[in-house]
Amino acid sequence: MKRFFIVIIVVLSLFLISCGDGSDNGNTGDTGNTGDTGDTGDTGDTGDTGDTGNTGNTGDTGDTGDTGNTGNTGDTGNTGDTGDSGTGDKYCMKTCSTVADCASIESAIMDENNWECKSGGCQYIGCVSDAECEEVYAQTQKIYKCDENGSYGVPECVPACTTAADCDLYGMGTTDKAYDSDNYECKSGMCKYIGCLNDEECKTTMNNDSYACQDAEFTDIKICSITCSSADDCASEAYSAEAYKCENSRCIMKNCSEMEWCSDVYGEDFGCYEF
């Protein structure tokens, strides 16, 4: 047993010898001082930038040429007559099959050539010649002509004139009535009625305070007509109140929509037709 421990001790001694005693290694020498870094040289001055040259002037823009004239637009062709479409105003008119049915009065300006039978209804188309007017108005001692541009919308017989005084129907030189010199103008040698001027003219002319100077129904001029508060004020021997309506104190013929209504109100030979 003693021998075993001796062997162990010897082995350990050999092991320690072979490994050294762990003493310090020799001191490492000091590192030499690093030399100073040389100074960096100064950066040279930047040269001046040269002046920018002047920009050249822009040349003038040439004048724009004149635009050529636009050609005239051609005239629009006339629209053909519209048939009885039922879209226009309808009024009670005498029924006809020919113009002979319309000429019920013996007069040169009311015979067959002064009417048109249009879609079954009589429409007055006015005078057609100076001769007609001379025949009808010969008793006035004035010369009458047929003015194609009549004041009431159709050609009409009017006196010839040189001044408006020639148109005075009363021949008295007054201006307080609705058909004296201040109610006309002498245009192209013919008297043209320009309408009443005020209510007083109408009251004097009709000798009735119920009349006033009002807009006419089928023309742009004003005429003397009776005022109303209801259709009853419009009734006459010829037509009952049923034929009228009262609008803005003015008696206006009613439009129609049925043939039977016209025959009941105006007579059996009347019907409802587009005007």
LUMROFI-200720 format. One record per atom (N, C-alpha, C): z, y, x. Coordinates in steps of 0.2 Angstrom, whole numbers, plus 5000, padded with zeros to 4 digits. Layout:
ZYX/...
This chain:
500049945004/500050005000/500050065004/500450065010/500550125014/499850135018/499550075020/498850075023/498350115018/498350095012/497850125007/497950205006/498550225006/498650295006/498450335013/498550295018/498250325025/497550335025/497150285022/496450285022/496250345017/496550355012/496350405007/496450475010/496950485014/497150545018/496550555023/496350505027/495850515032/495250535029/495050505023/494450515020/494450595017/494950615015/495050685012/494950725018/495250715024/495250755030/494550765032/494150705032/493450715034/493050755029/493250755023/492850785018/492950865019/493650885020/493750955021/493450975027/493450945033/493150965039/492350975038/492050935034/491350935033/491150995029/491651015025/491451075020/491651145023/491951145029/492251205031/492851225028/493151285031/493751305029/493751365024/493151385022/493051445017/493251505020/493151515027/493351585030/492751635028/492951705029/492451765027/491851755032/491251775029/490651785034/490751845038/490251855043/490251915047/490051975043/490352045044/490152105041/489452125041/489152145036/488452165036/488452235038/487952245043/487852315046/487652365041/487852435042/487752485038/486952505037/486752515031/486052535030/485952605033/485352615036/485252685039/485152735034/485252805035/485152855030/484352865029/484252875022/483552885020/483352955022/482752965025/482553035027/482353075021/482453145022/482253195017/481553195015/481453195008/480753205005/480453265007/479853275009/479553335011/479453385005/479453455005/479353495000/478653484997/478553494990/477853484987/477553554988/476953554990/476553624991/476453654984/476353724985/476253764979/475553754976/475553754969/474953744965/474553804966/473953804967/473453864968/473453894962/473253964962/473154004956/472553984952/472553984945/472053964941/471554024941/470954014942/470454064942/470354094935/470154164935/470054194928/469454164925/469554164918/468954134914/468454194913/467854184914/467354234913/467254264906/467054324906/466954354899/466454324895/466654314888/466154284884/465554334882/464954314883/464454354881/464354374874/464154444873/464054464866/463554424862/463754404855/463354364851/462754414849/462154384849/461554424847/461554444840/461254494838/461254524831/460754474827/461054464820/460654414816/460054454813/459454424813/458854464811/458954474803/458554524801/458554544794/458254484790/458454474784/458154424779/457554454776/457054424776/456454444773/456554464765/456154504763/456154524756/455954464751/456254454746/456054404741/455454424737/454954384737/454354404733/454554414726/454154454722/454254464715/454054404711/454454394706/454354334702/453754354697/453354304696/452754314692/452954324685/452554364681/452754374674/452654314670/453154304665/453154244661/452654254655/452254204654/451754214649/452054224642/451654254638/451954264631/451954194627/452554184623/452554124619/452154124614/451754074612/451354074607/451654084600/451354114595/451654124589/451754054585/452354054582/452553994578/452053984572/451853934571/451353924565/451853934558/451453954553/451853964547/452053904544/452653904541/452853844538/452553834531/452353774530/452053764523/452553774518/452353784512/452753794506/453153734505/453853744504/454253684502/454153664495/454153604494/454053574487/454753584483/454753574477/455353584473/455853524475/456253544480/456653494483/457353494479/457453544475/458153544472/458653574476/458553604482/459053634486/459053714485/458553744482/458553814481/458953834475/458953904473/459353924467/458853904461/459153884456/458753874450/458953914444/458453934441/458553984435/458153964429/458353984423/458053964417/457354014417/456853974416/456154004416/455753974410/455254014408/454853984403/454453924405/454453864401/454053804403/453353814403/452953784407/452253794407/451853734410/451253724408/450853674411/450253704414/450053764411/449553814414/449853884414/449453934418/449654004417/449554034410/449154004406/449054024400/449654024396/450153974397/450753974394/451254024395/451154064401/451554114403/451354184400/450754194399/450554254397/450654264389/451254294388/451454294380/451354364378/451254414383/451254484381/450554514382/450254554378/449554574379/449654644383/449454634389/449554684394/449154664400/448854714403/448454704409/448854684415/449454694415/449854674421/450354614419/450154584413/450654524411/450154474408/449554474410/449054424408/449054364413/448554314412/448554254416/448554264423/448254314426/448154324433/448754354436/449254374432/449954394435/450454344435/450354284433/450854234433/450654174437/451154134439/450954074442/451454014439/451053964437/451453904435/451653864440/452253864442/452553834448/453053774446/452853714448/453253654446/453553654439/453053684434/453253674427/453653744425/453753794429/454053854427/453653914428/453653964424/453254024424/453654074429/453254094434/453454144439/453054204439/453254264438/452854324438/452654344446/452054354447/451854374454/451654444454/451654484449/451554554450/450854574448/450754644449/450054664448/449554644453/448954644452/448454614457/447854664459/447854724455/447354774457/447554844454/447254894457/447454964455/447154974448/446654944446/446354954440/446754924434/447154874435/447654854431/448154904429/448454934435/448954994434/448655054430/448055074432/447755134429/447655124421/447455054420/447455044412/448055044409/448555024412/449255014408/449555084408/449555124413/449855194414/449455254413/448855244410/448355304409/448755354405/449155344400/449455394396/449955434400/450155424406/450655464409/450255524413/449655524413/449255574416/449355574424/449655524427/449655514434/449255454436/449055454442/448655404445/449155344448/449055284445/449455234447/449055184451/449455154456/449155104461/449555044461/449254984463/449654924464/449954924471/450554934472/450954924478/451054854480/450754824485/450954754487/451654744489/451954804492/452654794494/453154834489/453154804483/453554834478/454254834479/454654874477/455354884478/455754824475/455454784470/455754734467/455554664469/455254664475/455054594477/454354574476/453954604471/453354584469/452854644469/452254634470/451754694469/451954734462/451954794462/452054834456/451654894456/451554924450/451254984448/451655044450/451455084454/451855144456/451355204456/451655274455/451155334455/450955344462/450355374463/450155394469/450455464471/450555484477/450955544479/450755574485/450955634486/450855674492/451555694495/452055704490/452755714492/453155674487/453755664488/454255634483/454255664477/454155734476/454155764470/453655744465/453155714467/452655684463/452855614460/453455594462/453655524459/454155534454/454455594453/454955614448/454655594441/454955544438/454755524431/454855574426/455355614427/455455664421/455055734422/454855744428/454455804429/454855874428/455455864429/455855924428/456155954434/456055924440/456355944446/457055934447/457355894443/458155884443/458255824448/458955824450/459155764455/459755734452/459855734445/460455714443/460355644439/459755624439/459655554436/459355504441/459255444439/459155384443/458455374445/457955414442/457255404443/456955474444/457255524447/456955584449/456755584456/456655644459/456355644466/456755624472/457455624471/457855604476/457955524476/457655494471/457655424471/457055384474/456555424476/455955404479/455855424486/455355394489/455055414495/454255404494/453955454497/453155444496/452955414503/452755354502/452555314508/451855284507/451455304512/450755284512/450355304506/450555364503/450255384497/450455354491/450955314491/451255284485/451955294484/452255304478/452955314477/453355254478/453855254482/454255194483/454955204481/455155164476/455855174473/456355154478/456855194480/457355174484/458055164481/458055164474/458655144471/459055204468/459555194464/460055244462/460455264468/460755324467/461155344473/461955344471/462155344465/462855344463/462955334456/463555314454/463655294447/463555354442/463655414444/463555474439/462755474437/462355464442/461655464440/461455414434/461855354435/461655294430/461955314423/462555344423/462855364417/462455414413/462255464417/461755514414/461155494412/460855444416/460155414414/460255374408/460755334407/460855284402/461255314396/461555374397/461955404392/462555364390/462855324395/463355274394/463755274400/464455284399/464855274404/465055204407/464755154403/464855084406/464355064411/463855114413/463355094418/463655124425/463455084430/463555104437/462955084441/462955114447/462455104452/462655044456/462354984455/462554924458/462054884462/462254834466/461754794469/461354754464/460654754465/460254714461/460254634463/460054594459/460054524460/459554494464/458954524463/458354494467/458054544472/458354604474/458054654478/458654684482/458454724487/458954754492/459154824489/458754844484/458954914482/459554914477/459854964475/460354964470/460054994463/460254974458/459954994451/460555004446/460355044441/460855054436/460954994432/461554964431/461754904427/462354914424/462454884418/463054884414/463654854418/464254884418/464854854421/465154804416/465554764419/465854704415/466554694417/466954664413/467654634414/467554564413/467154544408/466954474407/466254464405/466054404404/465354394402/465154424395/465654424391/465554454384/465254524385/465454564390/465154634391/464454634393/464154574395/463454574397/462954554391/463254524386/462854494380/462354554377/461754534375/461354584372/460954544366/460554584363/460154554357/459754494360/459454504366/459054454369/459354384371/459954394375/460354344377/461054344376/461354284375/462054284373/462454284380/463154294379/463654294385/463554234389/463354174386/463354114389/462854114395/462354164395/461854164400/462054204406/462654234406/462854274411/463554254414/463654284420/464354274423/464554344425/465154364425/465354434428/465654424434/465354454440/465654454446/465654524449/466254544452/466354604455/466154664450/466254654443/466154704438/465354704437/464954654439/464254654438/464054594434/463554604430/463254554426/462754514430/462854454430/462354414434/462054354430/461454344430/461154284427/461454224430/461654174426/461854114429/461354064431/461454034437/461053974439/461053924434/460553874434/460653824430/460553754434/460753704430/460653634433/460353584429/460253604422/460053554417/459553594413/458953554411/458453584407/458753604400/459153554397/459453564391/459853624390/460253644395/460653704395/460153764394/459653764398/459153824397/458853834390/458653774387/458353774380/458853794375/459553774376/460053794372/460153874372/460153894378/460353964379/459854014378/459254004380/458654044380/458154034375/458053974373/457553954368/457253884370/456953854365/456753784366/456153784371/455753834373/455253834377/455453854385/456153854386/456353874393/456653804396/456553804403/456853754406/457153774413/457453734417/457753744423/457353734429/457153784433/456653774438/456953814444/456653794450/456853824456/456453884457/456853944459/456554004459/456254024466/
